[in-house]
Amino acid sequence: MSQTKNSTDTSYRTGEIVKHAGTYISESGKENKLQEGERFPACPISGNETNWSNAD
């Protein structure tokens, strides 16, 4: 079964564009302050693609 995003999904993937400036937490637990229009970066620990969630 595939997962789909819905209006309550607050997870963002490496490479997606940040729509709202704020502090985000990677799956490894590292925080990163990102600005609107930037792209979500790779994991600051592994350098691989990761998911980010809003910490604000």
DSSP file (Angstrom, degrees, kcal/mol; ACC not computed):
  #  RESIDUE AA STRUCTURE BP1 BP2  ACC     N-H-->O    O-->H-N    N-H-->O    O-->H-N    TCO  KAPPA ALPHA  PHI   PSI    X-CA   Y-CA   Z-CA
    1    1 A M              0   0    0      0, 0.0     2,-0.2     0, 0.0     0, 0.0   0.000 360.0 360.0 360.0 132.8    0.0    0.0    0.0
    2    2 A S        -     0   0    0      1,-0.0     2,-0.4     0, 0.0     0, 0.0  -0.575 360.0-125.3 -88.8 152.1    1.4    3.4   -0.9
    3    3 A Q        -     0   0    0     -2,-0.2     2,-0.3     0, 0.0    -1,-0.0  -0.765  24.1-164.3 -95.2 142.1    1.4    6.4    1.4
    4    4 A T        -     0   0    0     -2,-0.4     2,-0.2     0, 0.0     5,-0.0  -0.927  21.5-113.2-123.5 150.9   -0.1    9.6    0.2
    5    5 A K        -     0   0    0     -2,-0.3     2,-0.3     2,-0.0     5,-0.0  -0.563  35.1-177.2 -79.4 144.9    0.3   13.1    1.7
    6    6 A N    >   -     0   0    0     -2,-0.2     3,-1.8     0, 0.0    -1,-0.0  -0.770  45.7 -85.1-131.0-178.6   -2.7   14.8    3.2
    7    7 A S  T 3  S+     0   0    0      1,-0.3    -2,-0.0    -2,-0.3     0, 0.0   0.670 126.4  50.4 -65.8 -16.9   -3.4   18.1    4.8
    8    8 A T  T 3  S+     0   0    0      2,-0.0     2,-0.5     0, 0.0    -1,-0.3   0.452  81.4 112.7 -99.2  -0.7   -2.1   17.0    8.2
    9    9 A D    <   +     0   0    0     -3,-1.8    -4,-0.0     1,-0.1     0, 0.0  -0.599  37.0 175.4 -74.4 121.8    1.2   15.6    6.9
   10   10 A T        +     0   0    0     -2,-0.5    44,-0.7     2,-0.0     2,-0.4   0.005  40.4 112.9-116.8  27.1    4.0   17.8    8.1
   11   11 A S  E     -A   53   0A   0     42,-0.2     2,-0.3    40,-0.0    42,-0.2  -0.851  44.5-168.8-103.4 136.3    6.9   15.7    6.8
   12   12 A Y  E     -A   52   0A   0     40,-2.9    40,-3.3    -2,-0.4     2,-0.3  -0.933  12.4-135.1-125.5 147.3    9.1   17.1    4.0
   13   13 A R  E >   -A   51   0A   0     -2,-0.3     3,-2.4    38,-0.2    27,-0.3  -0.721  35.0 -86.0-104.4 149.6   11.7   15.3    1.9
   14   14 A T  T 3  S+     0   0    0     36,-1.9    -1,-0.1    -2,-0.3    28,-0.1  -0.256 117.0  27.5 -47.1 132.0   15.2   16.4    0.9
   15   15 A G  T 3  S+     0   0    0     25,-2.9    -1,-0.3     1,-0.4     2,-0.1   0.113  89.6 123.1  97.2 -21.2   15.0   18.5   -2.2
   16   16 A E    <   -     0   0    0     -3,-2.4    24,-3.0    25,-0.1    -1,-0.4  -0.401  69.4-106.1 -70.3 153.2   11.5   19.9   -1.6
   17   17 A I  B     -D   39   0B   0     22,-0.2     2,-0.4    -3,-0.1    22,-0.3  -0.656  28.9-119.6 -83.6 133.5   11.1   23.6   -1.4
   18   18 A V        -     0   0    0     20,-3.5    19,-2.9    -2,-0.4     3,-0.1  -0.589  28.0-176.0 -71.6 122.9   10.6   25.2    2.0
   19   19 A K  S    S+     0   0    0     -2,-0.4     2,-0.4     1,-0.3    -1,-0.2   0.683  71.1  34.9 -94.5 -21.3    7.2   27.0    1.9
   20   20 A H  S    S-     0   0    0     15,-0.1    -1,-0.3     2,-0.0    14,-0.1  -0.979  84.4-123.4-138.6 122.2    7.4   28.5    5.4
   21   21 A A        +     0   0    0     -2,-0.4     2,-0.3    -3,-0.1    14,-0.2  -0.295  60.2  99.0 -59.9 144.8   10.6   29.7    7.1
   22   22 A G  E    S-B   34   0A   0     12,-2.3    12,-2.9    10,-0.0     2,-0.5  -0.979  72.8 -53.4 165.4-171.6   11.3   28.1   10.5
   23   23 A T  E     -B   33   0A   0     -2,-0.3    32,-3.3    10,-0.2    33,-0.8  -0.830  49.0-171.8 -97.9 132.1   13.2   25.4   12.4
   24   24 A Y  E     -BC  32  54A   0      8,-2.6     8,-2.3    -2,-0.5     2,-0.5  -0.907  13.9-141.7-124.6 151.0   13.0   21.9   11.1
   25   25 A I  E     -BC  31  53A   0     28,-3.1    28,-2.1    -2,-0.3     6,-0.2  -0.947  14.4-140.9-116.4 130.7   14.2   18.6   12.6
   26   26 A S  E >   - C   0  52A   0      4,-2.5     3,-2.0    -2,-0.5    26,-0.2  -0.320  34.1-100.0 -80.0 169.3   15.7   15.8   10.4
   27   27 A E  T 3  S+     0   0    0     24,-1.0    -1,-0.1     1,-0.3    25,-0.1   0.778 125.3  59.2 -60.2 -25.7   15.0   12.1   11.1
   28   28 A S  T 3  S-     0   0    0      2,-0.1    -1,-0.3     1,-0.0    22,-0.0   0.524 121.3-109.0 -81.9  -4.6   18.4   12.0   12.8
   29   29 A G  S <  S+     0   0    0     -3,-2.0     2,-0.4     1,-0.3    -2,-0.1   0.495  71.7 138.7  94.3   4.6   17.2   14.6   15.3
   30   30 A K        -     0   0    0      1,-0.0    -4,-2.5     2,-0.0    -1,-0.3  -0.682  45.3-136.7 -86.8 135.6   19.3   17.6   14.1
   31   31 A E  E     -B   25   0A   0     -2,-0.4     2,-0.3    -6,-0.2    -6,-0.2  -0.629  21.3-178.0 -89.8 149.4   17.7   21.0   13.9
   32   32 A N  E     -B   24   0A   0     -8,-2.3    -8,-2.6    -2,-0.2     2,-0.6  -0.970  23.1-136.0-147.8 129.2   18.2   23.3   10.9
   33   33 A K  E     -B   23   0A   0     -2,-0.3     2,-0.3   -10,-0.2   -10,-0.2  -0.776  31.3-173.7 -87.0 123.9   16.8   26.9   10.4
   34   34 A L  E     -B   22   0A   0    -12,-2.9   -12,-2.3    -2,-0.6     2,-0.3  -0.907  15.2-138.9-122.9 147.6   15.5   27.2    6.9
   35   35 A Q    >   -     0   0    0     -2,-0.3     3,-2.0   -14,-0.2   -17,-0.3  -0.725  37.3 -87.5-102.8 152.1   14.2   30.1    4.9
   36   36 A E  T 3  S+     0   0    0     -2,-0.3   -17,-0.2     1,-0.2     3,-0.1  -0.317 115.1  26.3 -54.7 134.4   11.2   30.2    2.5
   37   37 A G  T 3  S+     0   0    0    -19,-2.9    -1,-0.2     1,-0.4   -18,-0.1   0.150  94.6 114.4  94.7 -18.3   12.3   29.2   -1.0
   38   38 A E    <   -     0   0    0     -3,-2.0   -20,-3.5   -20,-0.1    -1,-0.4  -0.302  68.4-114.7 -72.8 167.4   15.3   27.1    0.1
   39   39 A R  B     -D   17   0B   0    -22,-0.3   -22,-0.2    -3,-0.1   -23,-0.1  -0.846  30.8-103.1-102.9 144.5   15.4   23.4   -0.5
   40   40 A F        -     0   0    0    -24,-3.0   -25,-2.9    -2,-0.4    10,-0.1  -0.480  47.0-133.2 -63.2 130.2   15.3   20.9    2.3
   41   41 A P        -     0   0    0      0, 0.0     9,-0.3     0, 0.0   -25,-0.1  -0.179  19.6 -89.1 -81.6 174.4   18.9   19.6    2.6
   42   42 A A        -     0   0    0      1,-0.2     7,-0.2     7,-0.1     6,-0.1  -0.264  67.7 -66.3 -69.4 168.2   20.3   16.1    3.0
   43   43 A C     >  -     0   0    0      5,-3.4     4,-1.8     1,-0.2    -1,-0.2  -0.382  40.2-140.8 -59.4 129.3   20.7   14.7    6.4
   44   44 A P  T  4 S+     0   0    0      0, 0.0    -1,-0.2     0, 0.0    -2,-0.1   0.651  99.7  42.6 -69.2 -13.2   23.4   16.6    8.3
   45   45 A I  T  4 S+     0   0    0      3,-0.1    -2,-0.0   -15,-0.1    -3,-0.0   0.886 130.1  17.6 -94.1 -54.4   24.7   13.4    9.9
   46   46 A S  T  4 S-     0   0    0      2,-0.1     3,-0.1     3,-0.0    -4,-0.0   0.706  87.6-130.7 -95.6 -22.4   24.7   10.9    7.0
   47   47 A G     <  +     0   0    0     -4,-1.8     2,-0.1     1,-0.3    -5,-0.1   0.487  69.3 120.4  81.1   1.8   24.5   13.1    3.9
   48   48 A N  S    S-     0   0    0      1,-0.2    -5,-3.4    -6,-0.1    -1,-0.3  -0.456  76.6 -78.3 -92.7 167.9   21.7   11.0    2.6
   49   49 A E        +     0   0    0     -7,-0.2     2,-0.3    -2,-0.1    -1,-0.2  -0.342  60.7 169.4 -60.9 148.3   18.1   12.0    1.7
   50   50 A T        -     0   0    0     -9,-0.3   -36,-1.9   -10,-0.1     2,-0.4  -0.921  34.5-102.0-151.2 173.1   15.9   12.4    4.8
   51   51 A N  E     -A   13   0A   0     -2,-0.3   -24,-1.0   -38,-0.2     2,-0.4  -0.833  30.8-158.4-102.4 145.9   12.6   13.6    6.0
   52   52 A W  E     -AC  12  26A   0    -40,-3.3   -40,-2.9    -2,-0.4     2,-0.3  -0.937   4.2-165.2-122.4 145.0   12.2   16.9    7.9
   53   53 A S  E     -AC  11  25A   0    -28,-2.1   -28,-3.1    -2,-0.4     2,-0.3  -0.962  32.3 -99.9-129.1 151.7    9.4   18.0   10.2
   54   54 A N  E     - C   0  24A   0    -44,-0.7   -30,-0.3    -2,-0.3   -44,-0.0  -0.501  27.4-171.1 -72.7 129.7    8.6   21.4   11.5
   55   55 A A              0   0    0    -32,-3.3   -31,-0.2    -2,-0.3    -1,-0.1   0.544 360.0 360.0 -96.4  -9.8    9.9   22.1   15.1
   56   56 A D              0   0    0    -33,-0.8    -1,-0.2     0, 0.0   -32,-0.1   0.475 360.0 360.0 -74.8 360.0    8.1   25.4   15.6
